[in-house]
């Protein structure tokens, strides 16, 4: 399914496309198409191998929720080095949508 099919702001879709993300895997599309997941009415638990695309699913859910009601989002990661990487990545992804990204770790 196309990355633009999940109700993200067009500025975010454009960033994903410039990074080469145009289509989601079938399992990702199935997860995001479950009733209530993108709307925040249902929880989603999923697993996939390393580098299987789990983070993209969580990003899309998070970005949809930010666009929907403007609430804050919390991304929990296991290591400070991963937090630093993800902060830089999300800042560049979210800049066009004017979402503020800040890391907290210690």
C-alpha positions in Angstrom: 0.0 0.0 0.0 1.2 3.5 -0.8 2.8 5.6 2.0 0.3 8.4 1.2 -2.7 6.1 2.0 -2.6 6.5 5.8 -3.7 10.1 6.3 -0.3 11.7 6.9 0.4 15.3 6.2 1.6 15.7 2.6 4.8 17.3 3.9 5.6 14.1 5.8 4.7 11.9 2.8 7.1 13.9 0.7 10.0 13.4 3.2 9.3 9.6 3.2 9.3 9.5 -0.6 12.6 11.4 -0.8 14.0 8.8 1.5 12.8 6.0 -0.8 9.8 4.9 1.3 6.9 4.7 -1.2 5.2 1.4 -0.4 4.6 -0.5 2.8 5.0 -4.2 3.2 1.8 -6.1 3.2 2.0 -6.9 6.9 2.6 -3.2 7.7 -0.5 -2.2 5.7 -2.6 -4.9 7.4 -1.5 -3.6 10.9 -2.3 0.0 10.0 -5.6 -0.9 8.4 -7.0 -2.6 11.5 -10.1 -0.7 12.7 -9.2 1.9 15.3 -5.4 1.7 15.2 -4.7 4.9 13.3 -7.5 6.7 15.2 -6.0 5.8 18.5 -9.0 3.8 19.6 -7.3 0.4 19.6 -3.9 -0.8 20.8 -1.6 -2.7 18.4 1.0 -5.3 19.3 3.1 -6.7 16.5 6.5 -8.3 16.0 8.8 -8.7 13.1 12.5 -9.6 12.6 15.2 -7.0 13.0 15.1 -4.5 10.1 11.6 -5.8 9.3 9.9 -2.4 9.4 8.5 -2.2 12.9 9.6 1.4 13.5 7.9 2.7 10.4 4.5 1.4 11.6 5.0 3.1 15.0 6.1 6.3 13.3 2.9 6.4 11.1 0.7 5.8 14.1 2.5 8.5 16.1 2.4 11.0 13.2 -1.3 10.4 12.6 -2.1 11.0 16.3 -0.1 14.2 16.4 -1.9 15.5 13.3 -5.3 14.5 14.8 -5.4 16.1 18.2 -2.0 17.7 18.7 -1.2 15.6 21.7 2.4 14.8 22.6 4.0 11.5 21.7 6.5 9.5 23.7 8.9 7.2 21.9 10.7 4.8 24.3 14.1 3.4 23.2 16.6 1.1 25.0 19.9 2.9 24.5 21.2 6.5 24.6 22.9 6.1 21.3 19.6 5.0 19.7 17.8 7.9 21.3 20.4 10.3 19.7 20.0 8.7 16.3 16.2 8.7 16.5 16.0 12.3 17.7 18.0 13.5 14.6 16.0 11.3 12.3 12.6 12.4 13.7 13.7 16.1 13.7 14.5 16.0 10.0 11.3 14.0 9.3 9.0 16.3 11.3 10.5 19.7 10.4 8.3 20.3 7.4 5.2 19.5 9.5 6.5 21.8 12.2 6.4 19.2 14.9 8.9 19.7 17.7 11.1 16.7 18.6 13.2 16.6 21.7 15.1 13.7 23.3 15.3 13.0 27.1 17.8 10.5 28.4 20.2 10.0 31.2 
